[in-house]
Each structure stands twice: as C-alpha cells, then as structure tokens.
Amino acid sequence: MTNLRPIVLSVCVVVLIGVGIPVSAHAVPGVEGTARTCSAPSVAEAGFERATPSEVGMDDRALADAVALASSRLRTNVQVFRYNCLVGEGPYNEATGNTPWHLWSSTKSVVSMLAGVATTLGELDVDATIDRYLPPGQGDAAHRSITVRQLLNQSSGLAQGIVSDGIPSGLDVTVDVAAEALSRPFVTAPGQDFAYSQRGPDLLAYVVENAVGEDLQAFAQRELFSPIGITPADYHWARDRTGHTYGFALLFMPPNDFARLGMLLANDGSWNGRRIISRDYVSALREPSRTNACYGFLVWLNRTPCHGPSFPSEQTVDAPLMGPMPDDAYAMVGFLQQNNFIIPSLGVQVTWNGAFGDVSPDPATVLSASVNSELYSSFFNALAAALPDADIVPRPYRPTFNVDIDPASFLDTSDLFDSVQDLGPHSTRMPFAATPPGCLLFVCLPISPQTPHRVGK
C-alpha cells in the first residue's frame, strides 16, 4: 500500500504557504521570496546562528555602515539580529563578547523579566499590592498598599535620588535596600506620577524574591538564565550588606549573554519553543503606562510624549527613543548606553555595550540622562536604510537642550544617610569583600580564575 504521509505533509505545506502562513521563514514585504529564520542557541556553549544580511531582507552595505557608525561611537560590542539571525557585528566583538560588562539600569529590565517569570508561574500578581508578599510588620500600611504594577512602571510615588541612591550601593556600603525603600516618604500618591527611581526596582526585586519563596538569584538562574544558556560563572550580580540582590543596577553580564536576554523578549518570552515568560506579560511589558507614554514595565518605549528620567513631571519630550523606528519598538536602557533594542514588527534586535557615544550640544543627552539620544537617532536612521522592506521615513535628530532638570531627582543627601545609618552592625566585612576580583564600576577584568567570564561563543 502506498505511504501517503509524505504526500499529505507536502500538500499541507503548500496550503500553508498558499494562504500566507510562513512555515520556517518570514515573508518580506516588497522582496521576492521569504527571509531566513534562525533558532536561538540550543546550549550554553553555542553561539548565535549567523546569516548574511540579504538572507533576511537587509541591505549589506547599509547595515555595514550602521554598524560602523555605532562602533565609531565608543560601542565596544555591537550585535544586530533579524529573525534571530546574527547579521551584523562590531569589530571588537570577539575581544569583548564574553567579558562581563556593567549593565547599569538595564538591570531593571532583567528584574522586570523575573517578575514576568514569576507571573507566568503563578507566583506573582502584577495588580496585587505588595502587602501580599511582604513579611508581617515590615513597612506601614501606606507602603504596603503600593502595587507590583506601580513598581514596574515607576509610579510608586516614593521619594528618590537617582545618583544619591546609587553611590552608596556602588561603594558597597548600602545595608538594606528593601528596608530603605519602605521607609521613604511619599512625594505623590502611588499611581499618580512617573518618577524614575533606583529603590523602586530594588524593592521590586525583594518582592519577587518573597513571592517565589527563594533567593532571587537562585530563582533567576534556574528559571530564566539556565534555559537560555547563561551559566552562574558568566556574571556577577551584587547584593547589599543584608544579602538582597540589587534591582536598580550592578548586574555585570557579558554582551553575548545580554543579547540572549534581548532575544528572549524578541521572541515574546519563548526560547526554541519553551515558554519562559508568558506572551501576555511581554505584551504588557511593552505597553505605555498611564503616567508615561514612553515607559512600560521597566523598559523604555518608542512613543511620545516622554517623561525622561530626570525631567520635572510636567515636562515632556516629543522625540521617540529610537527615532524613525515603528512605535512598537522598545529597549532595555542602561547608563552610558547599555542597550537591547527590540523592534517586534520588523523582527529586529540590536544589542550593544560601551561608554557614552552621543554627540550633541545637549549636556543631558551626553550624560545619558535624556530620552532624546543623538546616538540612538543617528544609528537607527542609518539602520533604516538597511531595511528596504520596512519603508521607514528618516527622522533627523533635533537637540532638546534639556537644562530644565530636577536636581532633587538626582541628589538627596538624606538618601546617603539612609543607606549607611545602620552600617555599624553590618560592618563585619570590608567593602567589596564579596565582589569577585576585577569586577568594579564598569567591567569584570579577567585578573583571576574567580573573575566571572563566559565560556563559549
């Protein structure tokens, strides 16, 4: 009897293609045929699958020009992906790809991803108050009434100082970030205004830890990092002197791992068919909040008008984060421009690390304290030329000359006191004694076998 199975399968494939459903490749509007699709790395040691730009519907020369621009702007590592395929790389990638780099505030987005994992597992409710997840008696009723969502979209209403919160933590003298956050006075009612903060994400990290009932880093390694090929030896994530993991910054991770986190988001929380973060959570993560049109769940969105991290609450900027890119684009954003840029509608991901790189007369932009980045704008206008199928209209950079910043949002001397006032009972170790050799401020330099580093491609 004739085996009909191959014939049936062939007919099904033809039918699927005929009705416009891609089987293993992406249809590229305006380009004959379909674009190649790649898989995410299957194991920790594996590198990203590569493709030529033309295989994914991109212009080779224009992409090379965009990567060259980024590399000329102090980007020590540049990776451009389309449909999971690595199609563009910076000239220093081989030297820098496996060396842990301080992600700065992109750490906040990693905490958001962990909140997504906990939500997916049914351990965390985004709309619950944190009262559900705090030990009895910790924090007063007002603080316990803050919701998880308000911590995710930076509208807790708590007083904050972007720099003064970060300095003691960077010097490894902060005692207890959770207790400090829960003692902060309210500036506005929770949910009323956006105010970029450091201690809010620290408190969220503590809430997630309590929700899942185990150390945050142990949970992160098992449920987020290991499934996408990030090993415990790859990175360093600092803790306060009580042992709480920082949520605002101080995660040192190699660019080749940072790109894996971006790729997980680019695939709506799925890794080669394994669901890690629910599609619903990733969708919510990239939706604008009521208090800031260009901010989601600890990620920045390509929307306007924007409230920047240091602007007074009444000031907005009409400048999309990623210039001419579609408004579904969003990014993990860290100080000195540590970024995962994700453009779902185009299947594009850009991951880069470095220090500074903006060229602008606007001092806030140069200091990475503005959502209107000349570096971002120039790069994505160049990248647009590499996407002939996208029909993107260039949007030239226009400086905002932001000098109307809120000094109180940067520096509050009481924050410094709050961080170290209980240092005495917790001074049993010297600062940085728990830090691996070579990990300080910007990067983990390979000066010792104990220094974290990635093994693989």
N, C-alpha and C positions, 0 to 999 in steps of 0.2 A: 504493500500500500504506500502511496506517495506521502512523504513527510511534508505536510502543509505549513508547518510552523514558520520556516524561513520566508515563505511567500506571504503569509499573514502579517508577519512583522514588517516586511518590506512595504506592503500596502499601507500599514498604519503610519509608517514614517512618511510616506508620500503624502498621505492625507493630512498629517500634522503640518508638514511644510506648506501644503497647498492652502491651508486655512490661515497661514501666517504665524504658527506657533513654532519658535525655534527649538530644535532638539538638542544640539550641543554647540550652537553658535548664535551670535547676536546679529539680527538684521541691522544693517547700517543704512539709514535713510540717505538717498542720493548717491549711494555707492553700490555698484553692481555686486551681487552675491552677499555673503554673510561674513561677519568678523569672527575670528578665532576666540574661543573662550578657554581659559586656563583653570586648573584646580589650585586650591590653596595647598601649601606644603603639607605632606602627609605625616611627616615625623619631625622631631625637633632638629635633627641634623640636616634636613633637606633645605635647599634654597628655593627661591621663588621660580616658578616656571617662566621662561622668557619667550618673547615673541618680537618680531620686527614691527615697527610702527604701522607699516602698510597692512600687516595681517589683521590689525584691529581697527582699520579705517582711519589711521592718523598719517599726517604728512611727516616724512622722515626729517627733512631739513628744518621745518618749522619747530618740530619737537626738539631737535638738537640745539636750535637757537634758544629756546625757552630754558632748557637745562643749563646751557652755557651762561645765560643771564643769572639764574639762581646761583650757580657755582661762583660767579664773579662777585656775588653779594654776600660773601662770608658764610655760605652754606657748605658745611663740611661733609654733609651727606645728603644726596638728593635721589629720590626714587619716584618714578612715575609709572603708574599701573593703569591698564584699561582691561576690563573684564577679567581681573585677577592676573593678567599677564604683565610681567615687568618689561616695559618697553623703553624706559629712559633711565640712565644712571649718571650720577656726578663723577668727576674724575678722581675723587678721593674716597669713593665708597669702599673699595677693597681694604683700605687702611683704617677706616673708621667704623665700618658696619657692625663689628662685634664688640665695640668698646662702649660700656655704659655711659650715657650722657644724661645730665640732669634735665628732666622733662619740665621742671618748674610747674607752672599751673596746668599743663596738660595732665598732671597727676589728678586734678579734679575730675577730668573726664573719665579716667580709669575708675575712680570711686563711683561715678555715675554708672559705669558699666557693671560694677559689682552690685550696685543697687538693682540693676536690671536682672542680673543673675539671680539674686535673692528673690526678686519679684516673680521671676519665671518659675522658681522652685516652690513658690507659695509661702515663703518665709517673711516677706515684707509687703506691706500695703502702702502704695505711694500716697494715698489720700488719708491714711491714718495719722493721728497725732503721735509725736514721739513718746508721749506718755506710755504707750503700749510697749515700748522697747527699752525704757529706762528702768534701772533698779528702783524699788520703792524708796522714797525720800530724797532722791537725787534731783535737784532743781525744784523751783517753785512751780505753782500751777500755771502761771503765765508762760514760762519757758517750756513746760511740758505740753502746752497746747499748740506749739509750733508743729506744722505738719511736715511729713517727709517731702512732699512736693515743694513746699516753701524752701526747704534746704536745697533741693535740686535746682530750683530756678532763682536762687539768691534773693528771696524776698522775705527772709525771716524777720526783718526789722531790727536785728541786733546791731549795736554799735560796732564799728570795725575800723581798723587802721591797716591798710594794705602792707605798708613797709614795717611799721612797728610790731605787727603780729609776726612777720616773717623773720626779723632779725634775731630774736632770742631762739627761735626754733633752728635757724641756720647755724647758730653758735652752740647748739645742743645744750641749752640751759632751760628750756621750757619744761615745766614739771608735769602738768596735766591739762592737755588741750580741751578735753571734754568738760572738765570742771570749770575751766576758764570761760568757755563758750556759754555755759549755763549760768554764769554769774554776770554776763554782760548786760548792761541796761538796754532797754528798747529805745530806739530813735523814732521809729514809726510802728504802727500796728502790723503784725505779721500779715503778709499778703498784700500790703498796700503799695510798696515801692520796691524797685530793684536797687540793690546796693551790693556791689562786688565785694566779697569778703574772703578772708582766709579761715577764720574759725568756724564759719558755717559748714564748709566741706569737711573740716576736722570733726565737727560734731556729727555730720552725716556718716563718716567712716565709723565712728563709735556706735551709732545707731544700727548700722548694717551688721556690725560685729555682734551686738546684742541680739539682733533679730535672728541671726543664723546660729547663735549659741556657740561660737568658737572664735579663735583668734582670726582677725581679718586676713592676715597674710596666708595663714594655712588654708582658709576658705578660698582665697584668690588663687592660690597655686593649684588646688585640686579642681575647682570648678571653672576657672577662666584661663589661667596661664597654661597649665599642662595640656588641655585639649587642643590648644593652638600651637603647641611646640615651644613654649617658653619654660626653661628649667629654673630651679631655685638658684643655681650657680650663675645665672645670667645677669642678675640685677641686685641692687641694694635699695631697700625702702626703709627710710629712717623712722624711728619711734621717739616719742617724748620720754622723759625720765621715769614715767609711770609704766610705760610699755605700750601706750596707744599708738597705733600707726597714724602718721600724718595724712590728712586728706587734701591739704591745700597745695603741697609740693613735696620735694625731697624724695621722689622716686627716680633712681638712676637706672636707665634701661638702654640697651644697645639699639641703634636705629633699625637693625634687622628684626628686632622684636617689636619695637614701636610700630613698625609697618604692619606687623601681624595683627595688632590691635585695631589699626585702621581698616585692615582688610575684613576683619570680623564685622565691623559696623557696615562696611561697604556691601557685605553680603547679608544685611538685615539680621545679624546675630546668629547666622548659621555657618558652620565650618565643614565643608565637604559632606553636607547632608546631616550633620549632627547639630541639633538645636541647642545653643548655649544661652542666648538671650532671646526672649520672645519677640516676634515681629511687632507685636503691639507696643512693647516697651521701646523698641528702636524707633518706631513711628512717633511715639510721644516725645522721645528724647530730642527729636529734631523739629518739633513744633514750637512756634513762638509762644512765650508766656504772656499773660495779660499785662505784666508790668514792664516788659521789654521785648519789642518786636524782633530783636536780633539775638535773643538768648533762649536756649532750650533747657535741657537737663544738664547743666554744667558743660555745655558746648555753645559755641558762637555760630549764629546762622547768617546766611547771606541775604538778610532782609533789612528794610529800613522802615521807619526811622530808628536809630540806635541810641541807646544809653551806653556810653563807654564805661570802662572800669573806674575811671577817676573823675568823671564829669558830675557836676551838680545834677540832681534828679530832674530838673526842669529843662536841661539842655539835651538836645538830640542832634544826631549827625545823619545827613542824607547821603550816605556813602556805603554801599554794600561791602561787606568784608572782603569778598573775592571778586570785586569789580564786575566784569561783564558776565560772569557765570550765572546759570539759572538760579532762581530763588529757592530751590530745594537743596542747594549746596550748604554744607556746614563744616565745622572744623573744631578739632582739639587745638587749643591755643595756649602756649607757654611763653613765659618771659624770654626775651631775646630771640623769639620766633622759633619755638619748637612746635611743629605742627603736623597733624594729619588732616588733610583736606579731602573731603568726600563729596562727590557730585553724583548722586544716585541716577538721575535721568540720563547721564552720559556714560555711566559705568566707569568713571574716572576716580582714581585716588592718587594724591600726591603726598609723600611723606618726606619731610626734611628736618634737619637739625643744623645748628650753627650759633652764631652770636651777632646780634644786630643785623645790618644789611639794608636798612632803609636809607634812602637819600631824599631828604625833604627839609625845607626850612621850618617845618613844624616840630618844635622840640618834643612834644608829647609823642609824636609818631616815631622819632628816632629812639626814644626811650621805651618803645613798645608799650606805651600807655594809652594808645588810641586805637579805635577800631578801624580808622581810616589809614591803612598802611600803604605807603608808596611801593614797598617791596611786593606785597600781595598783588596790588593793582597792575604793576608792570609785568610781573610774571604771568598772571592769568590773561592779560591782554596778549602776551606772546604765545601762551598755550592755546588761546582761541584760534590762532592761525594754524595750529596743528590739528584742529578738529573741523575739517571741511564739512562734515555731515551735520554739524550742530548749528550752523547758521547763527553764530554769535556776533552781536554788534559790539564793537570796541567801546570801552568806557574809559577815557583818559583820566588819569589821576589828577585830582584837584586838592591842594592842601586845605586843611580846615583851620590852620593856625590856632590850635587849641591852647590858649593860655588861661582860659577860664576853668581852672581845675579846683577841686575842693580839697584844700590842704588837710582837713581833718580826716579825709578818707585815706590818706597816706600815713600820717604820723600822729599817734596819740600816746603821749608819754605814760599815761596810766596803763596802756597795754603792756609796755615793757615791765612795769612793776608787777602787774598781774601774773606775768609769765614766770617771774623768778622769785616771788614773795615767799614761796614755800620751799625754796631750793635747799635750805639747811637740812631738813630731814631726808632729802633725796640726793645728797651730795656724796654718796658713798663711792661714786666713780667720777673720774675726771671727764670733762667734756671730750667727746669724740672717741672715748674708750670703746664704745660699742659700734663704731664705724669701721668698716673694712679698710685696710691700708690702701691709700691712693684715692679714696672717694671723698672729695671735698669741693664744694661750691659748684663747679661746672661739670666735672667728668671723673670717672674712676680710672686713674692711670695704672697701667699694669706693672706695679713695682713689687708685687709679692704674689706667691701662689694663692693667697687668700683673697686677692682682689677679684671681684666678680668680672666675668667676661663670657661672652657667648662662644660656644664651640659648634661650628657648622658654617653654613653659608647664609 
